[in-house]
Amino acid sequence: MDLGLTNKVALVTGGSSGIGLAIAAKLAAEGCKVAIAGRDKIKLDAAVANIATARAFSGDVREPAQVAKLVDDVVAAFGRIDIVVSNAGTHLPGRMEDVETSALLRHIETKVIGAWELAKCVTPHMRKQGGGRFIVIIGQAGKVPQANGIASAISNAAQHAFVKSLSDDLARDNILVNAVCPSRIKSPLTDALGHLYNEVYYGRSLEQQESKWGAEVPLGRWGTPDDIANAVAFVASERAAFMVGANIDVDGGHQRSIF
Ligand SMILES: NC(=O)c1ccc[n+]([C@@H]2O[C@H](COP(=O)([O-])OP(=O)(O)OC[C@H]3O[C@@H](n4cnc5c(N)ncnc54)[C@H](OP(=O)(O)O)[C@@H]3O)[C@@H](O)[C@H]2O)c1
């Protein structure tokens, strides 16, 4: 299937690692010019070294001025932005008593306000160009809150509300806003969580926990960042021209939620 992505310009936040890196590589393979954004310069340099059409851009999505500069820099470098994938983020484990309010605020700033600021900055460019795609990566806790993860449940639910409302605001401008929702994807983020959950919550070895997580997934295994990248490439493509405000689970069936 021709996805119609040749020569599109795509900005992927958190594109230096895990899911974002796979998305950047997939969009590049489909013919996009890709802007990879992140904070850590070493990771950014390593990411662009392996993707011929990619360029690295530094920026912390928690800082509105840095998001504005990021968008300006990408437009200056490539002349336009057709696709934004708002992927930067992390998971903040713990129950209410484990999570400092300041940490929750930082988490919300990254995942919710960061995406909000990105949309505000990129929308005028997309309007001028006659349209675009804005895709947000939202974890499973936004639909089905998970044990020991109240902060992600709060931030991810807010992301869903943001995507649905924004999709309504921008559809008339031909800016199509959608979400792709990963769960149980093996990445540096989930590799690091194994230790935390082992020590803090489940009280099991990493091997036992991984096998439990695998067993919770109907397909019986972890997913890969490429599984998410394939879905994002479709949602970003000309073949998804009638999809607006959707949220697509890519989780091996893990989220047992109808809506
Ligand atoms: N893996 C899963 O199963 C899963 C499940 C649910 C949701 N998710 C979500 O999917 C997204 C990607 O996760 P992943 O597993 O690929 O994690 P990852 O490998 O840790 O990658 C996270 C990326 O986000 C960037 N980032 C984090 N905070 C940032 C900030 N404030 N400003 C700019 N960039 C920032 C990181 O770059 P720097 O290191 O340079 O900051 C890195 O490139 C995250 O939003 C995560 O919450 C993943």
The ligand as an SDF file (V2000), in Angstrom:
LIG
                    3D

 48 52  0  0  0  0  0  0  0  0999 V2000
    6.7140    1.4540   26.1420 N   0  0  0  0  0  0  0  0  0  0  0  0
    5.4370    1.2980   26.4870 C   0  0  0  0  0  0  0  0  0  0  0  0
    4.9440    0.1790   26.6640 O   0  0  0  0  0  0  0  0  0  0  0  0
    4.5760    2.5220   26.6820 C   0  0  0  0  0  0  0  0  0  0  0  0
    3.3070    2.3210   27.2390 C   0  0  0  0  0  0  0  0  0  0  0  0
    2.4880    3.4010   27.4160 C   0  0  0  0  0  0  0  0  0  0  0  0
    2.9090    4.6670   27.0340 C   0  0  0  0  0  0  0  0  0  0  0  0
    4.1390    4.8460   26.4940 N   0  0  0  0  0  0  0  0  0  0  0  0
    4.5210    6.2120   26.1020 C   0  0  0  0  0  0  0  0  0  0  0  0
    5.1720    6.1870   24.8320 O   0  0  0  0  0  0  0  0  0  0  0  0
    6.1330    7.2530   24.7740 C   0  0  0  0  0  0  0  0  0  0  0  0
    7.4880    6.6900   24.3700 C   0  0  0  0  0  0  0  0  0  0  0  0
    7.8680    5.7230   25.3340 O   0  0  0  0  0  0  0  0  0  0  0  0
    9.1380    4.7760   25.1960 P   0  0  0  0  0  0  0  0  0  0  0  0
    8.7570    3.5090   25.8220 O   0  0  0  0  0  0  0  0  0  0  0  0
    9.6590    4.8200   23.8240 O   0  0  0  0  0  0  0  0  0  0  0  0
   10.1670    5.5390   26.1940 O   0  0  0  0  0  0  0  0  0  0  0  0
   11.7220    5.9270   26.0820 P   0  0  0  0  0  0  0  0  0  0  0  0
   12.4710    4.9070   25.3100 O   0  0  0  0  0  0  0  0  0  0  0  0
   12.1410    6.2540   27.4640 O   0  0  0  0  0  0  0  0  0  0  0  0
   11.7160    7.2790   25.2110 O   0  0  0  0  0  0  0  0  0  0  0  0
   11.2110    8.4780   25.7450 C   0  0  0  0  0  0  0  0  0  0  0  0
   11.5960    9.6190   24.8370 C   0  0  0  0  0  0  0  0  0  0  0  0
   10.9810   10.8210   25.3080 O   0  0  0  0  0  0  0  0  0  0  0  0
   11.9560   11.8530   25.4270 C   0  0  0  0  0  0  0  0  0  0  0  0
   11.5860   12.7610   26.4910 N   0  0  0  0  0  0  0  0  0  0  0  0
   11.1990   12.4630   27.7570 C   0  0  0  0  0  0  0  0  0  0  0  0
   10.9340   13.5970   28.4230 N   0  0  0  0  0  0  0  0  0  0  0  0
   11.1090   14.6290   27.5580 C   0  0  0  0  0  0  0  0  0  0  0  0
   10.9750   16.0390   27.6600 C   0  0  0  0  0  0  0  0  0  0  0  0
   10.5890   16.6260   28.7930 N   0  0  0  0  0  0  0  0  0  0  0  0
   11.2480   16.7870   26.5550 N   0  0  0  0  0  0  0  0  0  0  0  0
   11.6380   16.2090   25.4000 C   0  0  0  0  0  0  0  0  0  0  0  0
   11.7910   14.8880   25.2510 N   0  0  0  0  0  0  0  0  0  0  0  0
   11.5280   14.1070   26.3350 C   0  0  0  0  0  0  0  0  0  0  0  0
   13.2680   11.1000   25.6900 C   0  0  0  0  0  0  0  0  0  0  0  0
   14.3910   11.8830   25.2860 O   0  0  0  0  0  0  0  0  0  0  0  0
   15.4670   12.4390   26.3680 P   0  0  0  0  0  0  0  0  0  0  0  0
   16.0340   11.2310   27.0240 O   0  0  0  0  0  0  0  0  0  0  0  0
   16.4320   13.2090   25.5270 O   0  0  0  0  0  0  0  0  0  0  0  0
   14.6800   13.2950   27.2960 O   0  0  0  0  0  0  0  0  0  0  0  0
   13.1080    9.8750   24.7990 C   0  0  0  0  0  0  0  0  0  0  0  0
   13.4930   10.1830   23.4640 O   0  0  0  0  0  0  0  0  0  0  0  0
    6.1440    7.9130   26.1640 C   0  0  0  0  0  0  0  0  0  0  0  0
    5.3340    9.0740   26.1390 O   0  0  0  0  0  0  0  0  0  0  0  0
    5.5290    6.8580   27.0630 C   0  0  0  0  0  0  0  0  0  0  0  0
    4.8890    7.3980   28.1930 O   0  0  0  0  0  0  0  0  0  0  0  0
    4.9960    3.8030   26.3160 C   0  0  0  0  0  0  0  0  0  0  0  0
  1  2  1  0
  2  3  2  0
  2  4  1  0
  4  5  1  0
  4 48  2  0
  5  6  2  0
  6  7  1  0
  7  8  2  0
  8  9  1  0
  8 48  1  0
  9 10  1  0
  9 46  1  0
 10 11  1  0
 11 12  1  0
 11 44  1  0
 12 13  1  0
 13 14  1  0
 14 15  2  0
 14 16  1  0
 14 17  1  0
 17 18  1  0
 18 19  2  0
 18 20  1  0
 18 21  1  0
 21 22  1  0
 22 23  1  0
 23 24  1  0
 23 42  1  0
 24 25  1  0
 25 26  1  0
 25 36  1  0
 26 27  1  0
 26 35  1  0
 27 28  2  0
 28 29  1  0
 29 30  1  0
 29 35  2  0
 30 31  1  0
 30 32  2  0
 32 33  1  0
 33 34  2  0
 34 35  1  0
 36 37  1  0
 36 42  1  0
 37 38  1  0
 38 39  2  0
 38 40  1  0
 38 41  1  0
 42 43  1  0
 44 45  1  0
 44 46  1  0
 46 47  1  0
M  CHG  2   8   1  16  -1
M  END
$$$$
